[in-house]
Amino acid sequence: MRSYLHYWARSQLHDTNRAAETLEHIASNQLQRVEPGDLVWIVSYENGRLILMGRILVEVVTDQKTAARLLGARPSQLWQADWHALARRGTAVRVRTDLDITPQATRLRFEGASPRLPARFSHHHLRSMRTLTADSSALLEALWSESGSAAPGVGEHVDEELAAYEGKLRPLVVQHRLREQKLRRKKLEMVLSEHGALRCEVPGCGFDFSEAYGDVGQGYAHVHHQRPLSARAGEELTTLRELVVVCANCHAMIHRGGACRELKEVAPRRRSSARGIPAA
């Protein structure tokens, strides 16, 4: 999986419909190198500020006519472009126009000849889609995740029997399943309260975002449904004990190719410290 930084112009930032839009589809002549499973982060620029507007986990990249058919729309209703990327079902997020990440802009790193933004960057430095390093994609993930709610508190009371109904179909342009975000927050809160850290529960991993990234990784981790929502016929009860804490790498391997593997199936291979090759 690769991650990209993709620019939207100020006119798109100020579109009056943006606040209610769900990011299920993007179009651009620069998407030809994007593949299914890649992550595209959308940013805009205004008055010296870098605005993080959303992300799209790509399910398919196709032409305008096919995209319109998959979206149940007419080709003329879509943005005119050679390439169209559709979000994986159940992963669409709402577009934001208020998330200013300017203080972190110069921390972003890219693959290629221009590895970072200059101190005084402008929209001209963003017009070409850039490939993000894994660390920079994780930074954007943390900023995005933490912007919507406060980090879970360690000392607060946690109801271990908290449960919520998930999987209800909602009719959008592409139908996707609602995920109850309070479960994620409460799961992280519970694990922090019990163990004092958010370590990946995949056997042999144990990655901790806080240890790796310091303050920006505090209180952050991915949460994995052991029973995938995509396999449910409708609303079903999900409890905290059915959720597990995982890191971004293990989560990607669990779901690579559209599968939902058991944690033991993606246990990282141990490597020799001398040569960096799989240990016997």
Secondary structure as UniProt FT lines:
FT   STRAND          3..7
FT   HELIX           10..13
FT   TURN            16..17
FT   HELIX           18..20
FT   STRAND          22..23
FT   STRAND          25..28
FT   TURN            29..30
FT   HELIX           31..33
FT   TURN            36..37
FT   STRAND          39..46
FT   TURN            47..48
FT   STRAND          49..62
FT   HELIX           64..71
FT   HELIX           75..77
FT   STRAND          83..87
FT   TURN            89..90
FT   STRAND          93..94
FT   HELIX           102..107
FT   TURN            119..120
FT   HELIX           123..125
FT   STRAND          130..132
FT   HELIX           134..147
FT   TURN            160..161
FT   STRAND          163..166
FT   STRAND          169..170
FT   STRAND          176..177
FT   HELIX           181..195
FT   TURN            203..205
FT   HELIX           209..213
FT   HELIX           214..217
FT   TURN            218..219
FT   STRAND          222..225
FT   HELIX           229..231
FT   STRAND          236..239
FT   HELIX           240..242
FT   STRAND          243..246
FT   HELIX           248..255
FT   HELIX           256..258
FT   HELIX           263..266
FT   TURN            273..275
//
